[in-house]
Every structure is written in structure tokens, then in C-alpha cells.
């Protein structure tokens, strides 16, 4: 009877240790997910801003590649500052 009681006690202690390990792993997982929630919340804000500026950025990129890419930097800067930037601001297109 003593051996049976010691075996049952050992089994219960083993189960308690396994459950303690599972609880520790679950806590680590929950804490990790909480950090991910913060990161994803920040990403959503960033994506909302990028969604607005995407149109202007794509316009500027496409125009640069299509129209002023082959010219020298002085001409590109002049065209950008005097023509395109003023037009983008006048039309209130968001860009970065």
C-alpha cells in the first residue's frame, strides 16, 4: 500500500510539474501576443497614412521615371521644384 501511495504521489507531482510548465508556456505566449497587438496597432496607423500618400507618391515616381529621368540633376531639380511640386500642392495631393 505504501508503494502504491508513493507512486500515486509521484504521479500527481509529475502532473503538477507538467501543468506548471504548460502554464509558464501559456503566459509567455500571451505576453508575446500582447506585444504583437501593439505592433499591429502601430502598423495599422502607418498603413492608413501610407494609403493616403500612395497616390501622390506613385504619381511622382511614375512622372520621374517617364519624363525627367534622363535629364541632368539641375534640370530635374528645377522641374520638380517649379512645376511638379507646386502642382501637387495646388491640387492638394498627399505625398511623402
Order of alpha helices (4+ residues) and beta strands (2+ residues): alpha-alpha-alpha
